[in-house]
Amino acid sequence: MIWWVFVLGVLAILSYLSDVGILSSLQDLRIPFFNASIISILILLCLAGLLGRMLQMAKKGEKESFRKKIFELEKELKALREKEK
């Protein structure tokens, strides 16, 4: 996930330099259908990838917490069954 952030940072710096006018060649590159610069589209795609990765990791974290809770409840159940005997 750190790579997504790194790429996004580089693209943001390039976008800024393009907007300021230092990299004027990047301003001329446009995608006709969207009427947007290539860097803007790349930033959008990186953000979408980063968001997707974060959602995937959040779901994975939920599963891990559920596994931990199930393990704890199974231990409690086993202790209660042994206590009954």
DRENKOLMAR-107747 format. One line per 10 residues: number of its first residue (from 0); their letters; for each residue x, y, z of N, C-alpha, C, O. Coordinates in steps of 0.001 Angstrom, whole numbers, plus 500000, padded with zeros to 6 digits. Layout:
NUM = A = X Y Z X Y Z X Y Z X Y Z  ...
END
This chain:
0 = MIWWVFVLGV = 500831 498813 500000 500000 500000 500000 500879 501255 500000 500463 502318 499539  502090 501115 500520 502978 502272 500547 503348 502690 499132 503619 503866 498888  503364 501752 498200 503684 502094 496816 502604 502972 496192 502909 503876 495414  501337 502706 496532 500255 503543 496018 500450 504979 496482 500281 505917 495703  500803 505150 497739 500993 506491 498295 502201 507154 497646 502157 508345 497336  503276 506404 497437 504472 506946 496796 504169 507410 495375 504540 508517 494985  503492 506557 494600 503144 506913 493221 502214 508121 493197 502364 509011 492361  501257 508147 494115 500336 509270 494195 501074 510562 494527 500751 511618 493982  502061 510488 495415 502857 511669 495745 503656 512169 494556 503707 513373 494304  504275 511262 493827 505037 511656 492632 504115 512300 491600 504451 513329 491014
10 = LAILSYLSDV = 502952 511690 491383 502005 512264 490421 501495 513633 490863 501279 514516 490034  501306 513805 492155 500860 515107 492657 501939 516171 492431 501633 517304 492058  503196 515797 492658 504294 516744 492415 504371 517094 490935 504526 518264 490584  504265 516091 490061 504291 516356 488623 503107 517224 488199 503250 518101 487347  501957 516982 488785 500779 517775 488470 500979 519231 488886 500624 520153 488151  501546 519421 490062 501807 520781 490534 502792 521500 489613 502579 522650 489231  503869 520805 489265 504860 521410 488377 504262 521711 487009 504638 522690 486365  503349 520883 486573 502671 521128 485307 501756 522348 485403 501712 523167 484485  501035 522466 486501 500126 523605 486683 500883 524924 486814 500419 525960 486337  502043 524884 487458 502843 526088 487638 503457 526528 486312 503694 527715 486089
20 = GILSSLQDLR = 503709 525569 485445 504263 525904 484136 505684 525443 483934 506268 525675 482875  506249 524795 484930 507625 524312 484805 507683 523146 483814 508601 523070 482997  506717 522252 483886 506631 521124 482953 505477 521371 481985 504443 520708 482063  505651 522300 481099 504561 522681 480199 504214 521572 479211 503109 521559 478668  505130 520647 478970 504846 519561 478033 503750 518640 478566 503023 518021 477789  503631 518550 479898 502590 517699 480475 501202 518329 480355 500199 517617 480383  501134 519642 480223 499834 520301 480079 499223 520012 478719 498000 519981 478576  500075 519801 477718 499585 519579 476358 499026 518174 476159 498218 517957 475256  499443 517219 476985 498949 515858 476850 497557 515756 477472 497405 515869 478688  496563 515546 476647 495173 515485 477118 494516 514218 476634 494890 513671 475596
30 = IPFFNASIIS = 493545 513753 477376 492715 512634 476955 491454 513239 476366 490712 513920 477074  491194 513010 475095 490110 513728 474401 488724 513504 474992 487956 514456 475129  488392 512276 475343 487037 511991 475810 486733 512693 477133 485636 513220 477316  487690 512704 478047 487482 513309 479370 487890 514769 479416 487528 515480 480353  488643 515231 478416 489179 516587 478388 489973 516879 479660 489849 517947 480259  490783 515911 480054 491601 516042 481253 493033 515642 480919 493278 514916 479956  493959 516118 481715 495355 515759 481477 495586 514316 481918 494842 513764 482728  496624 513735 481368 496960 512348 481697 497296 512221 483176 496944 511224 483806  497967 513212 483731 498338 513151 485147 497100 513153 486030 497061 512439 487032  496094 513934 485682 494859 513957 486470 494183 512594 486456 493687 512132 487484
40 = ILILLCLAGL = 494162 511949 485291 493563 510620 485200 494375 509612 486002 493802 508751 486669  495707 509707 485945 496549 508795 486719 496362 508990 488221 496345 508023 488982  496223 510245 488643 495959 510515 490061 494621 509901 490467 494508 509300 491535  493615 510053 489617 492309 509474 489903 492388 507951 490008 491794 507359 490909  493115 507318 489093 493255 505862 489131 494029 505394 490366 493690 504372 490964  495065 506139 490744 495818 505786 491958 494951 505917 493204 495015 505078 494103  494148 506961 493255 493239 507117 494397 492218 505986 494447 491894 505486 495525  491711 505584 493287 490760 504469 493251 491438 503177 493713 490838 502392 494446  492677 502956 493289 493420 501776 493729 493695 501792 495217 493582 500770 495894  494054 502955 495719 494321 503099 497155 493055 502862 497970 493092 502185 498998
50 = LGRMLQMAKK = 491940 503418 497515 490673 503209 498209 490270 501732 498184 489827 501189 499195  490425 501092 497033 490112 499667 496938 490973 498837 497866 490479 497913 498513  492242 499152 497938 493152 498415 498827 492780 498627 500291 492814 497686 501084  492425 499857 500651 492031 500133 502029 490759 499384 502400 490650 498858 503508  489794 499334 501480 488561 498592 501754 488838 497099 501899 488258 496432 502755  489726 496584 501056 490084 495174 501130 490758 494861 502463 490460 493841 503084  491649 495715 502896 492339 495502 504165 491389 495660 505348 491547 494982 506363  490412 496540 505228 489433 496710 506312 488605 495439 506457 488341 494996 507575  488193 494848 505335 487441 493599 505404 488288 492493 506002 487793 491677 506780  489558 492463 505644 490464 491454 506183 490610 491643 507691 490654 490666 508439
60 = GEKESFRKKI = 490685 492886 508134 490781 493181 509559 489541 492741 510314 489632 492260 511443  488363 492908 509680 487126 492463 510309 487139 490949 510468 486732 490432 511509  487596 490241 509457 487660 488786 509528 488606 488332 510632 488321 487374 511350  489730 489024 510760 490675 488674 511817 490060 488888 513191 490263 488073 514091  489317 489966 513365 488699 490213 514671 487605 489187 514953 487418 488779 516100  486876 488764 513906 485865 487723 514092 486516 486398 514470 486007 485686 515335  487620 486062 513841 488330 484819 514183 488798 484845 515625 488698 483847 516339  489308 485987 516049 489787 486118 517428 488625 485957 518401 488753 485271 519416  487500 486582 518099 486333 486487 518974 485813 485053 519028 485449 484571 520101  485772 484361 517879 485323 482964 517855 486247 482104 518691 485781 481248 519443
70 = FELEKELKAL = 487547 482314 518574 488506 481548 519358 488284 481765 520850 488316 480812 521628  488060 483008 521251 487818 483303 522660 486525 482654 523145 486487 482100 524244  485466 482717 522338 484195 482108 522737 484301 480597 522813 483688 479986 523688  485062 479979 521923 485263 478536 521987 486012 478151 523249 485714 477122 523855  486979 478963 523656 487707 478700 524903 486759 478806 526098 486809 477980 527009  485902 479817 526090 484943 479975 527187 483963 478805 527230 483646 478297 528306  483492 478386 526082 482568 477259 526013 483220 475987 526518 482607 475212 527251  484460 475778 526123 485178 474588 526584 485360 474631 528100 485211 473609 528769  485682 475810 528650 485833 475944 530087 484535 475700 530816 484538 475087 531883  483412 476166 530266 482111 475943 530897 481724 474471 530849 481161 473957 531815
80 = REKEK = 482006 473793 529766 481698 472367 529668 482523 471552 530657 482015 470612 531268  483783 471910 530812 484628 471218 531787 484160 471518 533206 484262 470664 534087  483662 472691 533425 483184 473083 534754 481917 472297 535118 481707 471957 536282  481072 472012 534114 479844 471245 534352 480142 469820 534773 479422 469252 535594  481184 469243 534225 481527 467844 534540 482064 467778 535900 482417 466697 536372
END
